[in-house]
Amino acid sequence: MSYFELKDNDVFVNTIEANPDQSFYIHSASIYLNNHQAVSGTYSDNILGVPEGHISLFEYNVNRDTNNRIHPFITKGGQKQRFKSTSVTEWNTQFGYDGEVIAGNYNLSASISRETMVSPSGKLRALRSSLNHYSFWSKSFDFDNFQSTVSMINIPSVFYGSSIKKGSVSLKIYNGGILDSEATDSGRRGELVYNNAIIGNILYDEGIILLNESTNHATINGIMYAWTDFGFGIGDGETITPSHLDISFALDFQGVSQVQNMTVLAKAPEGMLNHSNNPTYLQKSENPFVHYHTSSYEFIEKRRKVKNIVPSEQSDAEPPFDKETYISKICLYDEHRRLVGVCKLATPIRKSEAKEYLFKMKIDL
């Protein structure tokens, strides 16, 4: 086995930025994610076991019966281990000390949510520092602008990554399937603009949309709608009536997901890596057990010839001999020669003494 030390120019790290598209369509209190409908299964309407319009965080228990689902569990003991969803009070009072099993759930999901706040609430005051952080972009982030009815749309980070891409957010209201109004952040300053008026703001890093324009601008089936009514039906306690069936909402945006990967360059130099310890490297006709005795205490094994595997178009003539090997695997070691990674080639590369190769390996960090 040959070892080669990697130089500084042989290893470098890149950061790739991806902008995945996300689309939420809301109608009659139902959410549809990326225009996909749930696939029904044997035991539920969704084989993933999560509600419509939600993403499954683990994608375990696919099309499984409720009584046969796999789940995480902890046996209560003196080490006081518990799930994050279990509070200290619940751990102390609701489970016995005789090794009772505390079970969790793998069918966890995430989707957008809506909350309407009248007058400054505790949650809105908690966002004051974030609003001040964005205030250098626009004066509309002033906390005093959110003193009346505010509708808050929460977007979990699993949908956008590290941040929502500026200029990609679009809020649409449909009347009977026909676009009625649309607000966008085309200015890339966190302002949602409709008819040259700011109807809300976007906290890009936090995944929160605040809508504070409560002026009615559309009448559908006798019901007056404002931008603070965007997403009506998915909030707690909001009841859908037949008069609401003609209205629907759409939320589109792009995320910012940064992925780091490491690129390693491994070189197979000219005139090297042309010997193999594989028994097939030598001629089969030679007997490996025949050796020459030189004394009663030592022996010298008989020399064996290397097999000539140089390809030739002629079957009746042997081509000139050249030491050739096939490189099929590259191993990466640390400074203590401990194996840390293996790269297997889809097709072995034929290596002759006159050729050299440079292998480029990428590893996601």
BALOBA-1460 file (C-alpha; in Angstrom, 3 decimals):
// residues 365
<rec num="1" residu="m" x="0.000" y="0.000" z="0.000"/>
<rec num="2" residu="s" x="1.308" y="3.423" z="-0.951"/>
<rec num="3" residu="y" x="0.746" y="6.516" z="1.191"/>
<rec num="4" residu="f" x="0.784" y="10.068" z="-0.140"/>
<rec num="5" residu="e" x="0.625" y="13.146" z="2.042"/>
<rec num="6" residu="l" x="-2.024" y="15.716" z="1.115"/>
<rec num="7" residu="k" x="-0.693" y="19.245" z="0.658"/>
<rec num="8" residu="d" x="-2.505" y="22.486" z="1.431"/>
<rec num="9" residu="n" x="-3.510" y="22.883" z="-2.196"/>
<rec num="10" residu="d" x="-5.002" y="19.395" z="-2.262"/>
<rec num="11" residu="v" x="-7.792" y="20.096" z="0.258"/>
<rec num="12" residu="f" x="-10.210" y="23.023" z="0.124"/>
<rec num="13" residu="v" x="-13.740" y="23.736" z="1.364"/>
<rec num="14" residu="n" x="-16.543" y="25.249" z="-0.709"/>
<rec num="15" residu="t" x="-19.889" y="26.681" z="0.351"/>
<rec num="16" residu="i" x="-22.803" y="26.042" z="-2.008"/>
<rec num="17" residu="e" x="-25.920" y="28.179" z="-1.679"/>
<rec num="18" residu="a" x="-29.211" y="26.664" z="-2.783"/>
<rec num="19" residu="n" x="-32.565" y="28.439" z="-3.078"/>
<rec num="20" residu="p" x="-35.329" y="25.818" z="-2.846"/>
<rec num="21" residu="d" x="-38.818" y="26.952" z="-3.888"/>
<rec num="22" residu="q" x="-41.672" y="26.550" z="-1.431"/>
<rec num="23" residu="s" x="-45.349" y="27.026" z="-2.200"/>
<rec num="24" residu="f" x="-48.262" y="26.871" z="0.246"/>
<rec num="25" residu="y" x="-51.842" y="26.943" z="-0.987"/>
<rec num="26" residu="i" x="-54.598" y="27.450" z="1.586"/>
<rec num="27" residu="h" x="-58.247" y="26.715" z="0.906"/>
<rec num="28" residu="s" x="-61.068" y="25.827" z="3.277"/>
<rec num="29" residu="a" x="-58.686" y="25.545" z="6.261"/>
<rec num="30" residu="s" x="-56.550" y="22.989" z="4.364"/>
<rec num="31" residu="i" x="-52.915" y="23.523" z="3.426"/>
<rec num="32" residu="y" x="-51.346" y="22.079" z="0.275"/>
<rec num="33" residu="l" x="-47.552" y="22.024" z="0.094"/>
<rec num="34" residu="n" x="-45.879" y="22.443" z="-3.310"/>
<rec num="35" residu="n" x="-49.099" y="21.392" z="-5.087"/>
<rec num="36" residu="h" x="-48.695" y="17.827" z="-3.809"/>
<rec num="37" residu="q" x="-51.558" y="15.764" z="-2.528"/>
<rec num="38" residu="a" x="-51.060" y="13.244" z="0.226"/>
<rec num="39" residu="v" x="-50.827" y="9.592" z="-0.824"/>
<rec num="40" residu="s" x="-53.444" y="7.533" z="0.969"/>
<rec num="41" residu="g" x="-52.413" y="4.292" z="2.616"/>
<rec num="42" residu="t" x="-53.899" y="1.251" z="4.286"/>
<rec num="43" residu="y" x="-54.245" y="2.831" z="7.710"/>
<rec num="44" residu="s" x="-54.617" y="6.559" z="7.057"/>
<rec num="45" residu="d" x="-55.233" y="9.188" z="4.394"/>
<rec num="46" residu="n" x="-51.508" y="9.969" z="4.362"/>
<rec num="47" residu="i" x="-48.933" y="7.192" z="4.367"/>
<rec num="48" residu="l" x="-46.517" y="9.468" z="6.252"/>
<rec num="49" residu="g" x="-48.924" y="9.795" z="9.145"/>
<rec num="50" residu="v" x="-48.906" y="13.610" z="9.189"/>
<rec num="51" residu="p" x="-51.661" y="16.115" z="8.312"/>
<rec num="52" residu="e" x="-52.180" y="17.433" z="4.796"/>
<rec num="53" residu="g" x="-49.780" y="20.248" z="3.918"/>
<rec num="54" residu="h" x="-47.262" y="19.220" z="6.571"/>
<rec num="55" residu="i" x="-43.767" y="17.881" z="6.037"/>
<rec num="56" residu="s" x="-42.744" y="14.760" z="7.934"/>
<rec num="57" residu="l" x="-39.588" y="15.488" z="9.928"/>
<rec num="58" residu="f" x="-38.431" y="11.871" z="10.176"/>
<rec num="59" residu="e" x="-40.444" y="10.001" z="7.502"/>
<rec num="60" residu="y" x="-40.619" y="6.964" z="9.760"/>
<rec num="61" residu="n" x="-43.640" y="4.669" z="10.148"/>
<rec num="62" residu="v" x="-44.595" y="4.911" z="6.485"/>
<rec num="63" residu="n" x="-48.023" y="3.274" z="6.061"/>
<rec num="64" residu="r" x="-47.843" y="1.617" z="9.489"/>
<rec num="65" residu="d" x="-50.636" y="0.699" z="11.820"/>
<rec num="66" residu="t" x="-51.019" y="2.999" z="14.831"/>
<rec num="67" residu="n" x="-50.328" y="0.127" z="17.232"/>
<rec num="68" residu="n" x="-47.154" y="-1.002" z="15.438"/>
<rec num="69" residu="r" x="-45.278" y="2.282" z="14.992"/>
<rec num="70" residu="i" x="-41.651" y="2.576" z="15.978"/>
<rec num="71" residu="h" x="-40.982" y="5.270" z="18.578"/>
<rec num="72" residu="p" x="-38.153" y="6.628" z="20.724"/>
<rec num="73" residu="f" x="-38.205" y="5.759" z="24.409"/>
<rec num="74" residu="i" x="-36.262" y="6.386" z="27.616"/>
<rec num="75" residu="t" x="-36.323" y="4.203" z="30.715"/>
<rec num="76" residu="k" x="-36.662" y="6.441" z="33.755"/>
<rec num="77" residu="g" x="-33.672" y="6.112" z="36.031"/>
<rec num="78" residu="g" x="-31.326" y="7.966" z="38.321"/>
<rec num="79" residu="q" x="-29.551" y="9.751" z="35.477"/>
<rec num="80" residu="k" x="-32.707" y="11.893" z="34.972"/>
<rec num="81" residu="q" x="-32.709" y="11.650" z="31.192"/>
<rec num="82" residu="r" x="-35.859" y="12.967" z="29.508"/>
<rec num="83" residu="f" x="-37.179" y="14.211" z="26.175"/>
<rec num="84" residu="k" x="-37.139" y="17.938" z="25.501"/>
<rec num="85" residu="s" x="-40.905" y="17.813" z="25.120"/>
<rec num="86" residu="t" x="-41.202" y="16.493" z="28.702"/>
<rec num="87" residu="s" x="-40.864" y="19.157" z="31.380"/>
<rec num="88" residu="v" x="-39.091" y="18.590" z="34.690"/>
<rec num="89" residu="t" x="-42.419" y="18.719" z="36.532"/>
<rec num="90" residu="e" x="-43.944" y="16.090" z="34.242"/>
<rec num="91" residu="w" x="-40.861" y="13.895" z="34.636"/>
<rec num="92" residu="n" x="-41.092" y="14.095" z="38.444"/>
<rec num="93" residu="t" x="-44.846" y="13.589" z="38.797"/>
<rec num="94" residu="q" x="-46.203" y="11.580" z="35.866"/>
<rec num="95" residu="f" x="-43.731" y="8.695" z="35.705"/>
<rec num="96" residu="g" x="-42.844" y="6.167" z="38.375"/>
<rec num="97" residu="y" x="-39.378" y="5.392" z="39.711"/>
<rec num="98" residu="d" x="-39.499" y="1.673" z="38.978"/>
<rec num="99" residu="g" x="-37.999" y="1.896" z="35.484"/>
<rec num="100" residu="e" x="-41.110" y="3.149" z="33.738"/>
<rec num="101" residu="v" x="-40.697" y="3.716" z="30.011"/>
<rec num="102" residu="i" x="-41.153" y="7.263" z="28.706"/>
<rec num="103" residu="a" x="-42.206" y="7.046" z="25.060"/>
<rec num="104" residu="g" x="-41.900" y="9.688" z="22.342"/>
<rec num="105" residu="n" x="-43.255" y="10.008" z="18.826"/>
<rec num="106" residu="y" x="-41.524" y="9.910" z="15.451"/>
<rec num="107" residu="n" x="-44.553" y="11.157" z="13.500"/>
<rec num="108" residu="l" x="-43.583" y="14.785" z="13.952"/>
<rec num="109" residu="s" x="-44.494" y="17.327" z="11.301"/>
<rec num="110" residu="a" x="-44.151" y="21.004" z="10.477"/>
<rec num="111" residu="s" x="-46.148" y="23.514" z="8.457"/>
<rec num="112" residu="i" x="-47.000" y="27.196" z="8.420"/>
<rec num="113" residu="s" x="-49.318" y="28.602" z="11.079"/>
<rec num="114" residu="r" x="-51.316" y="31.773" z="11.579"/>
<rec num="115" residu="e" x="-52.041" y="33.813" z="14.682"/>
<rec num="116" residu="t" x="-54.059" y="36.999" z="15.008"/>
<rec num="117" residu="m" x="-53.079" y="39.415" z="17.771"/>
<rec num="118" residu="v" x="-55.197" y="42.385" z="18.837"/>
<rec num="119" residu="s" x="-53.167" y="45.135" z="20.557"/>
<rec num="120" residu="p" x="-49.525" y="44.435" z="21.436"/>
<rec num="121" residu="s" x="-49.271" y="40.937" z="22.890"/>
<rec num="122" residu="g" x="-46.447" y="39.198" z="24.649"/>
<rec num="123" residu="k" x="-45.342" y="37.403" z="21.487"/>
<rec num="124" residu="l" x="-45.269" y="40.643" z="19.530"/>
<rec num="125" residu="r" x="-43.273" y="42.414" z="22.241"/>
<rec num="126" residu="a" x="-40.801" y="39.522" z="22.102"/>
<rec num="127" residu="l" x="-40.150" y="40.467" z="18.464"/>
<rec num="128" residu="r" x="-39.321" y="44.069" z="19.297"/>
<rec num="129" residu="s" x="-35.565" y="43.541" z="19.216"/>
<rec num="130" residu="s" x="-35.876" y="41.760" z="15.849"/>
<rec num="131" residu="l" x="-37.947" y="44.630" z="14.450"/>
<rec num="132" residu="n" x="-35.306" y="47.082" z="15.637"/>
<rec num="133" residu="h" x="-32.656" y="44.973" z="13.922"/>
<rec num="134" residu="y" x="-34.439" y="45.370" z="10.562"/>
<rec num="135" residu="s" x="-35.315" y="49.033" z="11.086"/>
<rec num="136" residu="f" x="-32.237" y="50.274" z="9.196"/>
<rec num="137" residu="w" x="-33.840" y="48.839" z="6.028"/>
<rec num="138" residu="s" x="-37.181" y="50.568" z="6.420"/>
<rec num="139" residu="k" x="-39.063" y="52.754" z="8.880"/>
<rec num="140" residu="s" x="-42.025" y="50.393" z="8.517"/>
<rec num="141" residu="f" x="-40.325" y="48.055" z="11.000"/>
<rec num="142" residu="d" x="-41.049" y="50.566" z="13.762"/>
<rec num="143" residu="f" x="-42.697" y="48.735" z="16.657"/>
<rec num="144" residu="d" x="-45.267" y="51.512" z="16.982"/>
<rec num="145" residu="n" x="-46.715" y="50.480" z="13.596"/>
<rec num="146" residu="f" x="-47.941" y="47.201" z="15.114"/>
<rec num="147" residu="q" x="-50.231" y="48.544" z="17.803"/>
<rec num="148" residu="s" x="-53.569" y="47.409" z="16.322"/>
<rec num="149" residu="t" x="-54.644" y="44.122" z="14.720"/>
<rec num="150" residu="v" x="-51.628" y="42.121" z="13.564"/>
<rec num="151" residu="s" x="-51.664" y="38.793" z="11.749"/>
<rec num="152" residu="m" x="-48.517" y="36.711" z="12.165"/>
<rec num="153" residu="i" x="-47.583" y="33.926" z="9.714"/>
<rec num="154" residu="n" x="-44.971" y="31.557" z="11.138"/>
<rec num="155" residu="i" x="-42.762" y="29.586" z="8.753"/>
<rec num="156" residu="p" x="-40.633" y="26.794" z="10.322"/>
<rec num="157" residu="s" x="-36.946" y="26.910" z="9.425"/>
<rec num="158" residu="v" x="-37.105" y="23.418" z="7.900"/>
<rec num="159" residu="f" x="-38.718" y="25.069" z="4.850"/>
<rec num="160" residu="y" x="-36.228" y="27.893" z="4.254"/>
<rec num="161" residu="g" x="-32.921" y="26.898" z="5.868"/>
<rec num="162" residu="s" x="-30.890" y="29.766" z="7.261"/>
<rec num="163" residu="s" x="-33.021" y="32.596" z="5.850"/>
<rec num="164" residu="i" x="-35.809" y="33.482" z="3.440"/>
<rec num="165" residu="k" x="-34.407" y="34.841" z="0.191"/>
<rec num="166" residu="k" x="-34.999" y="38.562" z="-0.177"/>
<rec num="167" residu="g" x="-37.348" y="39.511" z="-3.003"/>
<rec num="168" residu="s" x="-38.874" y="36.037" z="-3.324"/>
<rec num="169" residu="v" x="-41.928" y="36.343" z="-1.051"/>
<rec num="170" residu="s" x="-45.351" y="36.561" z="-2.677"/>
<rec num="171" residu="l" x="-48.779" y="36.605" z="-0.998"/>
<rec num="172" residu="k" x="-51.798" y="36.019" z="-3.247"/>
<rec num="173" residu="i" x="-55.533" y="36.091" z="-2.638"/>
<rec num="174" residu="y" x="-57.814" y="34.234" z="-5.055"/>
<rec num="175" residu="n" x="-61.525" y="34.753" z="-5.595"/>
<rec num="176" residu="g" x="-63.140" y="31.701" z="-7.139"/>
<rec num="177" residu="g" x="-59.759" y="30.543" z="-8.438"/>
<rec num="178" residu="i" x="-59.011" y="33.902" z="-10.087"/>
<rec num="179" residu="l" x="-56.194" y="36.065" z="-8.735"/>
<rec num="180" residu="d" x="-57.694" y="39.009" z="-6.886"/>
<rec num="181" residu="s" x="-54.628" y="40.668" z="-5.297"/>
<rec num="182" residu="e" x="-50.935" y="40.056" z="-4.760"/>
<rec num="183" residu="a" x="-48.357" y="41.553" z="-2.399"/>
<rec num="184" residu="t" x="-44.612" y="41.101" z="-2.911"/>
<rec num="185" residu="d" x="-41.317" y="42.216" z="-1.400"/>
<rec num="186" residu="s" x="-39.835" y="43.275" z="-4.725"/>
<rec num="187" residu="g" x="-37.902" y="46.038" z="-2.973"/>
<rec num="188" residu="r" x="-35.876" y="43.394" z="-1.048"/>
<rec num="189" residu="r" x="-36.158" y="45.460" z="2.138"/>
<rec num="190" residu="g" x="-38.618" y="43.327" z="4.056"/>
<rec num="191" residu="e" x="-41.626" y="45.362" z="2.940"/>
<rec num="192" residu="l" x="-44.712" y="43.635" z="1.556"/>
<rec num="193" residu="v" x="-46.182" y="46.062" z="-0.972"/>
<rec num="194" residu="y" x="-49.664" y="46.044" z="-2.518"/>
<rec num="195" residu="n" x="-50.806" y="48.940" z="-4.741"/>
<rec num="196" residu="n" x="-47.796" y="51.019" z="-3.620"/>
<rec num="197" residu="a" x="-48.825" y="50.591" z="0.034"/>
<rec num="198" residu="i" x="-46.911" y="48.623" z="2.699"/>
<rec num="199" residu="i" x="-49.267" y="46.025" z="4.121"/>
<rec num="200" residu="g" x="-46.756" y="44.086" z="6.246"/>
<rec num="201" residu="n" x="-43.165" y="43.144" z="6.894"/>
<rec num="202" residu="i" x="-40.971" y="40.067" z="6.674"/>
<rec num="203" residu="l" x="-38.409" y="38.952" z="9.239"/>
<rec num="204" residu="y" x="-36.202" y="36.987" z="6.852"/>
<rec num="205" residu="d" x="-33.974" y="35.235" z="9.384"/>
<rec num="206" residu="e" x="-36.785" y="34.413" z="11.809"/>
<rec num="207" residu="g" x="-39.259" y="33.145" z="9.178"/>
<rec num="208" residu="i" x="-42.058" y="35.432" z="10.344"/>
<rec num="209" residu="i" x="-44.469" y="37.535" z="8.276"/>
<rec num="210" residu="l" x="-46.313" y="40.344" z="10.068"/>
<rec num="211" residu="l" x="-49.421" y="41.782" z="8.373"/>
<rec num="212" residu="n" x="-50.849" y="44.956" z="9.883"/>
<rec num="213" residu="e" x="-52.981" y="46.377" z="7.049"/>
<rec num="214" residu="s" x="-56.542" y="45.922" z="8.307"/>
<rec num="215" residu="t" x="-58.257" y="48.079" z="5.671"/>
<rec num="216" residu="n" x="-60.837" y="46.065" z="3.721"/>
<rec num="217" residu="h" x="-59.966" y="45.891" z="0.016"/>
<rec num="218" residu="a" x="-62.000" y="42.938" z="-1.271"/>
<rec num="219" residu="t" x="-65.562" y="41.680" z="-0.844"/>
<rec num="220" residu="i" x="-66.130" y="37.994" z="-1.538"/>
<rec num="221" residu="n" x="-69.542" y="36.432" z="-0.966"/>
<rec num="222" residu="g" x="-70.516" y="39.396" z="1.181"/>
<rec num="223" residu="i" x="-67.466" y="39.078" z="3.458"/>
<rec num="224" residu="m" x="-64.969" y="41.936" z="3.672"/>
<rec num="225" residu="y" x="-61.333" y="40.834" z="3.523"/>
<rec num="226" residu="a" x="-58.188" y="42.671" z="4.523"/>
<rec num="227" residu="w" x="-54.558" y="41.562" z="4.333"/>
<rec num="228" residu="t" x="-54.725" y="40.697" z="8.039"/>
<rec num="229" residu="d" x="-57.187" y="37.957" z="6.999"/>
<rec num="230" residu="f" x="-54.571" y="36.233" z="4.840"/>
<rec num="231" residu="g" x="-54.598" y="32.483" z="5.506"/>
<rec num="232" residu="f" x="-57.956" y="32.564" z="7.273"/>
<rec num="233" residu="g" x="-58.928" y="29.108" z="8.480"/>
<rec num="234" residu="i" x="-55.569" y="27.747" z="9.619"/>
<rec num="235" residu="g" x="-55.562" y="29.784" z="12.828"/>
<rec num="236" residu="d" x="-56.905" y="28.510" z="16.135"/>
<rec num="237" residu="g" x="-60.645" y="28.905" z="16.540"/>
<rec num="238" residu="e" x="-61.272" y="30.048" z="12.946"/>
<rec num="239" residu="t" x="-64.368" y="28.381" z="11.503"/>
<rec num="240" residu="i" x="-64.902" y="27.994" z="7.773"/>
<rec num="241" residu="t" x="-68.431" y="28.630" z="6.555"/>
<rec num="242" residu="p" x="-69.903" y="28.127" z="3.054"/>
<rec num="243" residu="s" x="-69.324" y="31.836" z="2.410"/>
<rec num="244" residu="h" x="-65.559" y="31.278" z="2.725"/>
<rec num="245" residu="l" x="-65.337" y="28.540" z="0.088"/>
<rec num="246" residu="d" x="-64.657" y="30.890" z="-2.821"/>
<rec num="247" residu="i" x="-61.559" y="32.458" z="-1.261"/>
<rec num="248" residu="s" x="-58.121" y="30.885" z="-1.198"/>
<rec num="249" residu="f" x="-54.603" y="32.040" z="-0.408"/>
<rec num="250" residu="a" x="-51.121" y="31.274" z="-1.717"/>
<rec num="251" residu="l" x="-47.754" y="31.894" z="-0.096"/>
<rec num="252" residu="d" x="-44.640" y="31.490" z="-2.269"/>
<rec num="253" residu="f" x="-41.013" y="32.088" z="-1.324"/>
<rec num="254" residu="q" x="-37.483" y="30.772" z="-1.730"/>
<rec num="255" residu="g" x="-35.154" y="29.672" z="1.030"/>
<rec num="256" residu="v" x="-31.434" y="30.118" z="1.504"/>
<rec num="257" residu="s" x="-29.664" y="26.867" z="2.327"/>
<rec num="258" residu="q" x="-25.878" y="26.863" z="2.569"/>
<rec num="259" residu="v" x="-24.132" y="23.506" z="2.283"/>
<rec num="260" residu="q" x="-20.399" y="23.095" z="2.812"/>
<rec num="261" residu="n" x="-18.431" y="20.403" z="1.067"/>
<rec num="262" residu="m" x="-14.768" y="19.505" z="1.117"/>
<rec num="263" residu="t" x="-12.887" y="18.705" z="-2.074"/>
<rec num="264" residu="v" x="-9.846" y="16.419" z="-1.845"/>
<rec num="265" residu="l" x="-7.426" y="15.974" z="-4.748"/>
<rec num="266" residu="a" x="-5.555" y="12.660" z="-4.818"/>
<rec num="267" residu="k" x="-2.786" y="12.197" z="-7.381"/>
<rec num="268" residu="a" x="-1.566" y="8.926" z="-8.874"/>
<rec num="269" residu="p" x="1.938" y="9.953" z="-10.078"/>
<rec num="270" residu="e" x="3.683" y="8.723" z="-13.189"/>
<rec num="271" residu="g" x="5.797" y="5.595" z="-12.656"/>
<rec num="272" residu="m" x="4.147" y="4.762" z="-9.310"/>
<rec num="273" residu="l" x="1.255" y="2.617" z="-8.085"/>
<rec num="274" residu="n" x="2.070" y="-0.062" z="-10.654"/>
<rec num="275" residu="h" x="2.497" y="-3.037" z="-8.335"/>
<rec num="276" residu="s" x="-0.165" y="-5.091" z="-6.611"/>
<rec num="277" residu="n" x="-0.161" y="-7.706" z="-3.840"/>
<rec num="278" residu="n" x="-3.215" y="-9.344" z="-5.333"/>
<rec num="279" residu="p" x="-2.393" y="-12.975" z="-6.281"/>
<rec num="280" residu="t" x="-3.960" y="-12.449" z="-9.708"/>
<rec num="281" residu="y" x="-1.188" y="-9.931" z="-10.451"/>
<rec num="282" residu="l" x="1.223" y="-12.824" z="-10.978"/>
<rec num="283" residu="q" x="1.181" y="-15.625" z="-13.534"/>
<rec num="284" residu="k" x="-0.929" y="-18.567" z="-12.477"/>
<rec num="285" residu="s" x="1.354" y="-21.156" z="-14.133"/>
<rec num="286" residu="e" x="4.098" y="-20.468" z="-11.618"/>
<rec num="287" residu="n" x="3.938" y="-22.649" z="-8.482"/>
<rec num="288" residu="p" x="4.204" y="-20.372" z="-5.430"/>
<rec num="289" residu="f" x="5.237" y="-23.246" z="-3.145"/>
<rec num="290" residu="v" x="8.430" y="-24.075" z="-5.054"/>
<rec num="291" residu="h" x="11.455" y="-22.464" z="-3.401"/>
<rec num="292" residu="y" x="15.204" y="-22.775" z="-3.275"/>
<rec num="293" residu="h" x="16.935" y="-23.879" z="-0.078"/>
<rec num="294" residu="t" x="20.125" y="-22.014" z="0.716"/>
<rec num="295" residu="s" x="20.731" y="-23.547" z="4.184"/>
<rec num="296" residu="s" x="18.913" y="-25.444" z="6.885"/>
<rec num="297" residu="y" x="17.760" y="-22.198" z="8.527"/>
<rec num="298" residu="e" x="16.447" y="-20.121" z="5.616"/>
<rec num="299" residu="f" x="14.989" y="-20.352" z="2.165"/>
<rec num="300" residu="i" x="14.464" y="-18.044" z="-0.746"/>
<rec num="301" residu="e" x="11.125" y="-18.200" z="-2.478"/>
<rec num="302" residu="k" x="11.215" y="-18.757" z="-6.178"/>
<rec num="303" residu="r" x="10.689" y="-15.655" z="-8.232"/>
<rec num="304" residu="r" x="7.327" y="-15.364" z="-9.982"/>
<rec num="305" residu="k" x="6.616" y="-13.458" z="-13.135"/>
<rec num="306" residu="v" x="4.176" y="-10.600" z="-13.377"/>
<rec num="307" residu="k" x="1.221" y="-11.317" z="-15.630"/>
<rec num="308" residu="n" x="1.128" y="-9.318" z="-18.840"/>
<rec num="309" residu="i" x="-2.358" y="-7.771" z="-19.011"/>
<rec num="310" residu="v" x="-1.639" y="-5.184" z="-21.719"/>
<rec num="311" residu="p" x="-4.588" y="-5.283" z="-24.145"/>
<rec num="312" residu="s" x="-3.875" y="-6.280" z="-27.727"/>
<rec num="313" residu="e" x="-5.912" y="-6.461" z="-30.903"/>
<rec num="314" residu="q" x="-3.957" y="-9.554" z="-32.032"/>
<rec num="315" residu="s" x="-4.774" y="-12.850" z="-30.354"/>
<rec num="316" residu="d" x="-1.745" y="-14.764" z="-31.697"/>
<rec num="317" residu="a" x="0.929" y="-12.292" z="-30.588"/>
<rec num="318" residu="e" x="1.696" y="-11.112" z="-27.068"/>
<rec num="319" residu="p" x="1.977" y="-7.314" z="-26.731"/>
<rec num="320" residu="p" x="5.081" y="-5.686" z="-25.190"/>
<rec num="321" residu="f" x="5.113" y="-6.079" z="-21.415"/>
<rec num="322" residu="d" x="4.094" y="-3.108" z="-19.288"/>
<rec num="323" residu="k" x="3.298" y="-3.097" z="-15.576"/>
<rec num="324" residu="e" x="-0.343" y="-2.186" z="-15.210"/>
<rec num="325" residu="t" x="-2.749" y="-2.085" z="-12.289"/>
<rec num="326" residu="y" x="-6.358" y="-1.086" z="-11.757"/>
<rec num="327" residu="i" x="-7.211" y="1.556" z="-9.168"/>
<rec num="328" residu="s" x="-10.626" y="0.829" z="-7.650"/>
<rec num="329" residu="k" x="-10.494" y="2.447" z="-4.211"/>
<rec num="330" residu="i" x="-8.893" y="5.457" z="-2.511"/>
<rec num="331" residu="c" x="-8.600" y="5.577" z="1.276"/>
<rec num="332" residu="l" x="-8.174" y="8.706" z="3.382"/>
<rec num="333" residu="y" x="-6.192" y="8.569" z="6.638"/>
<rec num="334" residu="d" x="-5.510" y="11.049" z="9.413"/>
<rec num="335" residu="e" x="-2.073" y="11.952" z="10.750"/>
<rec num="336" residu="h" x="-2.054" y="8.760" z="12.853"/>
<rec num="337" residu="r" x="-2.855" y="6.599" z="9.823"/>
<rec num="338" residu="r" x="-6.356" y="5.875" z="11.029"/>
<rec num="339" residu="l" x="-8.883" y="5.303" z="8.262"/>
<rec num="340" residu="v" x="-11.365" y="8.200" z="8.104"/>
<rec num="341" residu="g" x="-12.884" y="7.795" z="4.641"/>
<rec num="342" residu="v" x="-13.100" y="5.509" z="1.611"/>
<rec num="343" residu="c" x="-13.815" y="6.527" z="-1.976"/>
<rec num="344" residu="k" x="-14.816" y="3.695" z="-4.318"/>
<rec num="345" residu="l" x="-14.689" y="4.226" z="-8.054"/>
<rec num="346" residu="a" x="-17.677" y="3.148" z="-10.107"/>
<rec num="347" residu="t" x="-15.290" y="1.792" z="-12.760"/>
<rec num="348" residu="p" x="-11.680" y="0.781" z="-11.971"/>
<rec num="349" residu="i" x="-9.087" y="2.976" z="-13.699"/>
<rec num="350" residu="r" x="-6.264" y="1.265" z="-15.609"/>
<rec num="351" residu="k" x="-2.923" y="2.678" z="-14.446"/>
<rec num="352" residu="s" x="0.241" y="2.211" z="-16.511"/>
<rec num="353" residu="e" x="3.716" y="3.485" z="-15.678"/>
<rec num="354" residu="a" x="3.499" y="6.201" z="-18.355"/>
<rec num="355" residu="k" x="0.183" y="7.630" z="-17.104"/>
<rec num="356" residu="e" x="-0.759" y="9.775" z="-14.147"/>
<rec num="357" residu="y" x="-4.210" y="10.607" z="-12.799"/>
<rec num="358" residu="l" x="-5.761" y="13.208" z="-10.556"/>
<rec num="359" residu="f" x="-8.813" y="12.042" z="-8.601"/>
<rec num="360" residu="k" x="-11.263" y="14.661" z="-7.321"/>
<rec num="361" residu="m" x="-13.332" y="13.620" z="-4.303"/>
<rec num="362" residu="k" x="-16.143" y="15.644" z="-2.719"/>
<rec num="363" residu="i" x="-17.425" y="15.161" z="0.798"/>
<rec num="364" residu="d" x="-20.464" y="16.951" z="2.245"/>
<rec num="365" residu="l" x="-19.737" y="18.370" z="5.673"/>
